[in-house]
């Protein structure tokens, strides 16, 4: 039946076509309209018309039917939302805005900035390039057309669309390359400003588990560098993941967190022996061609990293989505490098667009070109026959067994590095 809910809009509303969805943090409920409010806790996903003027931090009262989230194909959407603390759905209820501006002031300021940057992209880029740039740079994915979303899913490259740990790593790398030579590695002011930017970007993206993990890792690695201590990415991955799990054990069942940790573990442990084996066959032939040698090193590193990430994340994809994407590795190899261009160009376009569309023209042109390339690559690989193999019924036990065999093989390989011919391939240490 119809019930009443009262609470606060916990996250910025997301608009898709004529529908807006947002999360209500409930603090009171009532069974009938005339009854008194009773204290209640929980979160509800609310769908309203896009014309409804609801904003983050608003206190609202709703009346409508409360339903359980329905599964989407093989994917258990209800369990996915439950891991986020959302246990119910209310569609197109009657809404009354009681009070505005009751959210966290710092978060409200960051979300206001995100909205302004999104408008800067909307006014300077055509669709779907604007929606793509908003998804990659700001984590706003609701404007991306369904057919493009489907192509990214078929090629298992949706991690490029969403703000993820890799995005934060790219931004971190760009800032370090540009600023460290000027500020110095031990400059405390730069370190504080850098960490403030990392965590503000994490909040700007909505604080998904993968971003939190990446922000913790950046904090640990940068802190070690400023303290003059050696750092090891694998230890940073383990420690940052442990901190997140300690704070919220339920995150272990979050797909984004699982994929993020496994993909990075694959890059750290699976990719190096592949990279060394490929370089052993190619590198010595390019000693007299420094330019070709540099290009080959970058291509091999990207190829090995893609194989490592996909190999480690494979069981999570098979168990939860019932498919194994064959084109994921080549699609990622060709698509991922352009992300390093789209991210800074999209931010520059958004900032310039806020000031003046004319100032944004050169940045918008670069963003359009890079986005067009990305869309073309994903579209090409999505059209390949048999792009993904359907494997329904893969159990978590089978996935765990696969990871156990993979770990055992890696243990044997890493015990005998000499068997691969060289200790390191060019770029391997930097990549790790």
C-alpha positions, -999 to +999 in steps of 0.1 A: +000+000+000+009+037+000+032+048+028+048+081+038+086+086+042+105+116+054+142+122+051+171+140+034+183+137-002+216+119+005+233+122-030+230+145-060+200+135-082+209+118-115+188+127-145+183+103-175+158+115-202+126+123-184+134+105-152+155+115-122+167+091-096+181+099-061+187+083-027+166+093+003+181+088+037+150+080+057+146+093+093+108+088+097+079+069+082+041+067+085+016+041+073-013+065+065-015+102+057-032+112+090-009+090+112+020+105+132+056+101+120+075+072+136+113+071+137+128+050+110+162+044+094+174+032+060+178+044+024+153+043-005+160+048-042+135+073-055+124+078-092+107+111-101+100+133-131+131+152-142+112+185-137+110+179-100+134+205-083+150+182-058+186+189-048+212+174-025+205+182+012+168+188+007+145+175+034+115+160+017+083+141+025+071+113+001+039+093-004+040+063-026+044+025-029+076+010-015+089-019-036+120-042-035+146-036-063+140-061-091+168-082-106+181-072-141+187-104-160+212-126-142+225-095-123+210-093-088+202-056-087+186-058-053+217-073-037+238-047-055+217-019-040+215-036-006+253-035-005+250+003-009+225+004+020+194+008-003+167-017+005+137-002-013+125+016-044+097+042-047+086+053-082+070+087-089+057+094-054+039+126-043+067+149-031+068+179-007+100+197-001+101+207+035+134+224+038+165+229+016+202+231+022+205+206+050+234+186+036+270+188+045+283+222+035+316+210+022+299+182+001+273+207-011+301+230-024+318+201-042+286+189-058+278+225-068+312+227-085+305+193-102+272+207-116+290+238-129+317+217-146+290+195-161+273+226-176+306+238-189+309+205-209+273+206-220+277+241-235+309+234-254+306+198-266+280+180-288+264+148-278+274+120-271+308+135-266+296+157-238+280+128-219+311+107-224+334+134-210+311+139-180+311+102-173+349+099-175+359+131-157+330+137-133+313+103-128+280+116-143+270+087-165+232+093-169+234+111-202+253+084-221+230+069-247+219+033-241+235+020-273+269+034-264+265+019-229+257-015-244+289-013-266+311-006-236+294-035-218+300-059-247+337-051-248+341-051-210+354-015-211+328+001-188+357+009-164+367+036-189+333+052-188+331+054-150+352+073-127+375+046-113+407+041-095+425+041-129+411+076-136+425+089-103+458+072-111+460+090-144+453+123-129+478+116-101+505+107-127+498+138-147+501+161-117+533+144-105+549+147-139+539+184-143+544+197-107+571+176-090+599+190-112+589+225-101+579+219-065+603+191-056+595+157-041+599+168-005+579+201-007+553+198+021+530+225+007+528+206-026+522+174-007+493+188+013+478+205-018+482+173-038+465+151-012+437+177-008+431+175-046+431+137-046+404+135-019+384+164-033+383+145-066+373+113-048+343+132-032+336+149-066+332+114-082+308+102-055+332+082-034+328+047-050+349+020-033+374+019-062+381+056-059+385+054-021+410+025-025+430+045-051+429+076-029+443+057+001+470+042-021+480+076-035+481+089+001+503+060+013+527+062-017+530+100-017+534+100+021+563+074+018+579+095-008+578+127+012+591+109+043+620+095+023+609+059+027+608+032+001+573+023-011+558-008-026+526-007-046+515-042-036+518-034+001+499-001-005+472-021-023+469-046+006+470-019+034+445+005+017+421-024+009+424-036+045+416-002+059+384+001+037+373-034+047+379-026+084+358+005+081+330-013+061+332-051+059+303-051+035+325-036+008+339-070+002+307-078-017+308-046-037+315-055-074+333-022-081+357-028-051+363-065-062+370-055-098+392-026-088+414-046-064+417-077-086+425-056-117+453-038-100+466-070-085+466-084-120+487-054-132+511-058-103+516-096-104+503-111-137+515-084-161+553-083-152+562-119-164+542-114-195+559-081-201+594-096-196+586-126-219+574-103-247+604-079-243+628-108-244+616-116-279+614-081-292+636-057-272+671-069-284+661-064-320+655-027-314+687-016-298+697+005-328+663+022-330+656+042-298+623+057-310+609+023-320+623+008-287+603+034-267+571+028-286+575-010-283+581-007-246+549+014-241+528-010-263+541-041-245+535-025-211+499-016-221+492-050-236+507-069-206+488-047-182+455-053-200+460-091-200+469-090-163+439-069-153+415-090-173+429-123-162+425-114-125+391-099-129+377-127-151+360-147-124+341-117-110+328-110-145+318-146-152+301-152-118+281-119-117+274-113-154+275-148-169+298-138-198+335-138-207+344-109-231+370-121-257+376-086-271+382-070-237+420-071-240+424-057-275+396-031-269+413-020-237+448-019-253+435+005-280+411+025-259+429+030-226+458+052-238+434+079-249+421+082-214+452+101-204+442+127-230+405+128-224+408+134-186+429+166-186+412+179-218+377+174-204+386+192-171+402+221-191+371+222-213+348+223-183+367+250-165+370+271-196+334+265-204+323+279-171+342+311-178+335+315-216+326+291-244+351+309-266+380+301-243+370+265-243+371+260-281+407+246-283+402+223-253+368+212-266+383+204-300+409+182-284+383+165-262+360+159-292+388+143-312+399+120-283+363+111-275+356+103-311+386+080-313+374+062-281+339+058-294+352+045-327+374+019-310+347+006-287+322+005-316+346-015-338+353-042-312+317-043-301+308-054-337+332-083-338+313-116-340+314-135-307+327-105-288+317-123-255+310-159-245+280-166-224+289-187-194+258-189-172+260-208-140+296-201-130+296-204-092+317-184-067+335-216-058+346-220-094+358-184-095+378-189-062+393-221-076+404-201-108+421-175-086+438-201-066+453-218-097+463-183-110+480-175-077+498-208-076+511-203-111+523-168-103+540-180-072+560-206-093+568-179-119+580-153-094+602-178-077+621-183-110+625-148-125+657-159-143+636-183-164+621-153-182+655-141-195+657-106-180+651-091-146+630-062-158+615-048-190+617-011-199+590+007-180+582-022-157+592-005-125+574+027-135+543+008-143+543-011-110 
